[in-house]
Amino acid sequence: QVQVVESGGGLVQAGGSLRLSCAASGSIFSINAIHWYRQAPGKQRELVAVILSGGTTNLADSVKGRFTISRDNAKNTVYLQMNSLKPEDTAVYYCDAVKGQKDYWGQGTQVTVSS
Protein backbone atom coordinates (compact mmCIF):
# COMPACT_ATOMS: atom_id res chain seq x y z
CA GLN A 1 0.00 0.00 0.00
CA VAL A 2 1.06 3.54 -0.76
CA GLN A 3 -0.38 6.67 0.78
CA VAL A 4 -0.07 10.05 -0.85
CA VAL A 5 -0.94 13.38 0.67
CA GLU A 6 -1.05 16.65 -1.26
CA SER A 7 -0.52 20.04 0.28
CA GLY A 8 0.31 23.58 -0.71
CA GLY A 9 -2.85 24.71 -2.43
CA GLY A 10 -4.48 28.03 -1.77
CA LEU A 11 -5.72 31.30 -3.19
CA VAL A 12 -3.33 33.37 -5.27
CA GLN A 13 -3.62 36.28 -7.67
CA ALA A 14 -2.96 35.84 -11.35
CA GLY A 15 0.75 35.95 -12.02
CA GLY A 16 1.57 34.51 -8.63
CA SER A 17 3.17 31.24 -7.64
CA LEU A 18 2.41 28.20 -5.55
CA ARG A 19 4.32 25.04 -4.80
CA LEU A 20 2.34 21.86 -4.33
CA SER A 21 3.77 18.90 -2.48
CA CYS A 22 2.93 15.23 -2.82
CA ALA A 23 4.29 13.22 0.08
CA ALA A 24 4.35 9.45 -0.38
CA SER A 25 4.54 6.93 2.43
CA GLY A 26 4.07 3.24 2.96
CA SER A 27 5.39 0.78 0.46
CA ILE A 28 7.02 3.36 -1.80
CA PHE A 29 9.68 1.05 -3.18
CA SER A 30 9.23 0.56 -6.91
CA ILE A 31 6.80 3.41 -7.47
CA ASN A 32 6.89 3.72 -11.23
CA ALA A 33 5.66 7.26 -11.60
CA ILE A 34 4.05 10.18 -9.84
CA HIS A 35 1.45 12.15 -11.74
CA TRP A 36 -0.15 15.49 -11.01
CA TYR A 37 -3.68 15.84 -12.34
CA ARG A 38 -6.15 18.65 -12.00
CA GLN A 39 -9.88 18.92 -12.31
CA ALA A 40 -11.77 22.14 -12.71
CA PRO A 41 -15.52 22.35 -12.02
CA GLY A 42 -17.48 20.85 -14.88
CA LYS A 43 -14.37 19.64 -16.67
CA GLN A 44 -12.61 16.32 -17.05
CA ARG A 45 -9.54 15.48 -15.06
CA GLU A 46 -6.44 16.66 -16.89
CA LEU A 47 -2.91 15.32 -16.64
CA VAL A 48 -0.61 18.20 -15.75
CA ALA A 49 2.79 16.66 -15.07
CA VAL A 50 4.55 13.37 -14.55
CA ILE A 51 7.87 12.28 -13.13
CA LEU A 52 9.06 8.74 -13.73
CA SER A 53 11.14 6.64 -11.38
CA GLY A 54 14.23 7.31 -13.51
CA GLY A 55 13.71 11.04 -13.25
CA THR A 56 12.22 11.74 -16.65
CA THR A 57 9.58 14.45 -16.52
CA ASN A 58 6.86 15.66 -18.81
CA LEU A 59 4.44 18.54 -18.66
CA ALA A 60 1.18 19.31 -20.39
CA ASP A 61 1.48 21.89 -23.14
CA SER A 62 -0.83 24.20 -21.21
CA VAL A 63 1.67 24.52 -18.37
CA LYS A 64 5.03 24.22 -20.11
CA GLY A 65 7.27 27.15 -19.31
CA ARG A 66 5.28 27.92 -16.15
CA PHE A 67 5.20 24.70 -14.10
CA THR A 68 8.00 22.36 -13.12
CA ILE A 69 7.88 18.97 -11.46
CA SER A 70 10.67 17.73 -9.25
CA ARG A 71 11.29 15.35 -6.40
CA ASP A 72 13.20 15.04 -3.19
CA ASN A 73 13.98 11.36 -2.71
CA ALA A 74 15.15 11.87 0.86
CA LYS A 75 11.71 13.24 1.74
CA ASN A 76 9.73 10.93 -0.55
CA THR A 77 8.09 14.03 -1.90
CA VAL A 78 7.28 15.28 -5.37
CA TYR A 79 6.77 18.98 -5.97
CA LEU A 80 4.82 20.91 -8.54
CA GLN A 81 6.16 24.44 -8.76
CA MET A 82 3.58 26.64 -10.42
CA ASN A 83 4.59 30.09 -11.63
CA SER A 84 2.79 32.74 -13.66
CA LEU A 85 -0.52 31.29 -12.56
CA LYS A 86 -3.64 32.06 -14.58
CA PRO A 87 -7.30 31.94 -13.61
CA GLU A 88 -7.68 28.91 -15.88
CA ASP A 89 -5.28 27.03 -13.60
CA THR A 90 -7.98 27.04 -10.94
CA ALA A 91 -8.77 23.43 -10.07
CA VAL A 92 -8.38 20.71 -7.52
CA TYR A 93 -4.93 19.22 -7.98
CA TYR A 94 -4.44 15.52 -7.34
CA CYS A 95 -1.35 13.44 -6.90
CA ASP A 96 -1.32 9.88 -8.23
CA ALA A 97 1.37 7.34 -7.45
CA VAL A 98 1.61 4.42 -9.82
CA LYS A 99 3.05 1.17 -8.55
CA GLY A 100 2.71 -1.81 -10.78
CA GLN A 101 -0.87 -1.91 -12.00
CA LYS A 102 -2.24 0.16 -9.15
CA ASP A 103 -2.90 3.83 -8.72
CA TYR A 104 -2.82 5.49 -5.33
CA TRP A 105 -4.58 8.83 -5.16
CA GLY A 106 -4.42 11.64 -2.69
CA GLN A 107 -7.40 13.67 -1.53
CA GLY A 108 -6.54 16.67 -3.65
CA THR A 109 -5.65 20.26 -2.88
CA GLN A 110 -7.57 23.28 -4.11
CA VAL A 111 -5.80 25.92 -6.17
CA THR A 112 -7.73 29.11 -6.87
CA VAL A 113 -6.27 31.84 -9.05
CA SER A 114 -8.06 35.16 -8.96
CA SER A 115 -7.96 37.61 -11.85
C-alpha positions in Angstrom: 0.0 0.0 0.0 1.1 3.5 -0.8 -0.4 6.7 0.8 -0.1 10.0 -0.9 -0.9 13.4 0.7 -1.1 16.6 -1.3 -0.5 20.0 0.3 0.3 23.6 -0.7 -2.9 24.7 -2.4 -4.5 28.0 -1.8 -5.7 31.3 -3.2 -3.3 33.4 -5.3 -3.6 36.3 -7.7 -3.0 35.8 -11.4 0.8 36.0 -12.0 1.6 34.5 -8.6 3.2 31.2 -7.6 2.4 28.2 -5.6 4.3 25.0 -4.8 2.3 21.9 -4.3 3.8 18.9 -2.5 2.9 15.2 -2.8 4.3 13.2 0.1 4.3 9.4 -0.4 4.5 6.9 2.4 4.1 3.2 3.0 5.4 0.8 0.5 7.0 3.4 -1.8 9.7 1.0 -3.2 9.2 0.6 -6.9 6.8 3.4 -7.5 6.9 3.7 -11.2 5.7 7.3 -11.6 4.1 10.2 -9.8 1.4 12.2 -11.7 -0.2 15.5 -11.0 -3.7 15.8 -12.3 -6.1 18.7 -12.0 -9.9 18.9 -12.3 -11.8 22.1 -12.7 -15.5 22.4 -12.0 -17.5 20.9 -14.9 -14.4 19.6 -16.7 -12.6 16.3 -17.0 -9.5 15.5 -15.1 -6.4 16.7 -16.9 -2.9 15.3 -16.6 -0.6 18.2 -15.7 2.8 16.7 -15.1 4.5 13.4 -14.6 7.9 12.3 -13.1 9.1 8.7 -13.7 11.1 6.6 -11.4 14.2 7.3 -13.5 13.7 11.0 -13.2 12.2 11.7 -16.6 9.6 14.5 -16.5 6.9 15.7 -18.8 4.4 18.5 -18.7 1.2 19.3 -20.4 1.5 21.9 -23.1 -0.8 24.2 -21.2 1.7 24.5 -18.4 5.0 24.2 -20.1 7.3 27.1 -19.3 5.3 27.9 -16.2 5.2 24.7 -14.1 8.0 22.4 -13.1 7.9 19.0 -11.5 10.7 17.7 -9.2 11.3 15.3 -6.4 13.2 15.0 -3.2 14.0 11.4 -2.7 15.1 11.9 0.9 11.7 13.2 1.7 9.7 10.9 -0.6 8.1 14.0 -1.9 7.3 15.3 -5.4 6.8 19.0 -6.0 4.8 20.9 -8.5 6.2 24.4 -8.8 3.6 26.6 -10.4 4.6 30.1 -11.6 2.8 32.7 -13.7 -0.5 31.3 -12.6 -3.6 32.1 -14.6 -7.3 31.9 -13.6 -7.7 28.9 -15.9 -5.3 27.0 -13.6 -8.0 27.0 -10.9 -8.8 23.4 -10.1 -8.4 20.7 -7.5 -4.9 19.2 -8.0 -4.4 15.5 -7.3 -1.4 13.4 -6.9 -1.3 9.9 -8.2 1.4 7.3 -7.5 1.6 4.4 -9.8 3.1 1.2 -8.5 2.7 -1.8 -10.8 -0.9 -1.9 -12.0 -2.2 0.2 -9.1 -2.9 3.8 -8.7 -2.8 5.5 -5.3 -4.6 8.8 -5.2 -4.4 11.6 -2.7 -7.4 13.7 -1.5 -6.5 16.7 -3.7 -5.7 20.3 -2.9 -7.6 23.3 -4.1 -5.8 25.9 -6.2 -7.7 29.1 -6.9 -6.3 31.8 -9.0 -8.1 35.2 -9.0 -8.0 37.6 -11.8 
